[in-house]
């Protein structure tokens, strides 16, 4: 019979094979029953055929997988049979040894017979034919021998179990370490790798090394199809687990499954344990009387007499005050008295013992160290030239204005330096300063720089806000001073020093319409009422109301019909208003360009702004004194002067978004007026010299002011009349500021070529202060004649910002 390779099998697999081999044995016994020797030989040949087929199956299954770790198990030893790759001489020696041990005289097979041993069926047939029919005891011995082979899993060569020699040039065959059972007591024996993280070997084909320094090869890892086939075909798939230490699959027995179920159910793992047994009283209910403590009294419980207590107290007090001396201290004092006495010649009143009588003594400040100019041989650059000497003599009557109180001189050596003329005078002044000048002690506060920086949230947490430049609107030939966005966010209007007003499409940066004005355009404002399409333009001394003819055609026609005829009114304006402003007619050329109403002022108009409802708008003339601010009503085509006295040089005005209030900004103050009651409500004090612009929060409770002094000031109108916070973000004058209508954002434009976007969250809780965080600096404009960015406007619905600059461009940041 050919000696095939036999690898170790798992526990369950060996049990199954034993059952498979035992079933044919019973069938053979029933068929033969007790017949002649021929039936016994047939039975023996069937047994050997069965063994050969089992061994071939194991060889084929083992050859497909990778090598596994081989261990020696004391409970079930499985021996490897001789491989068919061995030499013929070795096989013949094995056959001779088997014949000698059994006492049988068999003929040696030829070389062809040995080669033909690779087929177990042919060899079984030959071997069964050699058995004699009359030798019944030998048949019984062979039957018992076959049974022992089947049960033990041991291979036979010519009826003798042998240990085959090691194969040359090949690795050791893997062996199943779970063949003899799976117990937790053997984990430390199997895990020869050690207690190390197994993910170290994820990229390797092995999982460590054994005691012989050989690699422990990982078990074969099947793919998803193999897992699915095992799930469908393998009845033990549901109770198969994987050992994380070795990578082998372990089939749980019925006892293991029952144990796991009991643990998961929260019951006792022992199946023999009775959950409903009789109660055992571990503690008796009888009360035994025992002493609580029986230790000797501590030293604390000892109470001395009052006389001894007073005596000890006196001793302790005398030791503390130094009245009572120890023997060692007395000897030291006596030695000091007998020895020579020394006195401090230069002793001062700065000593610690003498200064105890002075409360909080402050040491006199030290004179500064001499500089290079005070040297007897100073460098040449410290010597006075003719101009410096002339300046020194000029301040002879005012010596405190001199940088130095002496003239630096140069000497070759220290011996040539004469006596200082003002030495006694300076020493006297120094003594007067120390005697008469009061000195105070200041506590130095050690504050690190990290404590001075406020704790602000990260800009990533405050998104969205504009970060990148998206579009550039080019078409003007001179600097753009002002711009405004349509309420729906589809178009934008710009006014420039090239005497034109241009209307752009925001999404494409395409110029739709160009309207000439005949003078420099200083301000443009789109009407916030979305039911009409109207733009107010401040150019020179005129304010033009222009229909841009963009958007819905019905709204364009409705706007033209509304402004076609002037309404009639019986009242006549006083002379003060008539000399300041006049509502005039429009020429034919201007009407074709889109101009519908012309309002002529007697001074140059700097700013124009709309009320939230779109019926009122205000114009500002800074040079008009008490007639600087005019409020116009579109529906009645009338104007009025709200102020009779001049409060300063007015820079800009602004309507409150909710209340009937008007914000008027002069150079140094901001006044808030109630338009209904016609009275001053509040006066804000920014503390600056020149206000440039201002913007109000959509809720109307906070105000931002930009100044030409590079500062931004945030006012909480409900909190105080002084700035809540000052922001020094720009390096040059701030030209304009703006709030977003929906997002908590505000921006500022400056002549330093930058537009700074900040987060400004206003909370409904009055006890919580606004959160102000600078987010992004956008620098894309170029500087022209010391001017950079003139205006900044937010998109009404998107977190986008527009900037108009002196480089004749408008830039969109998204």
PyMOL commands that set and color helices and strands:
alter all, ss='L'
color gray80, all
select helices_A, chain A and resi 11-32+37-64+88-102+111-118+120-130+136-152+184-190+198-201+224-233+237-239+254-264+299-301+306-321+327-338+354-357+372-374+380-382+386-394+399-401+414-416+423-436+449-452+459-462+553-562+575-578+588-593+622-627
alter helices_A, ss='H'
color red, helices_A
select strands_A, chain A and resi 206-209+215-217+240-242+249-251+469-474+480-485+491-496+500-505+510-516+521-526+535-539+542-546+581-584+595-601+607-610+616-620+629-633+638-640+652-655+661-665+669-674+679-685+691-696+702-707+712-716+725-727+734-739+745-750+755-761+771-778+789-794+801-805+809-813
alter strands_A, ss='S'
color yellow, strands_A
deselect
rebuild
show_as cartoon
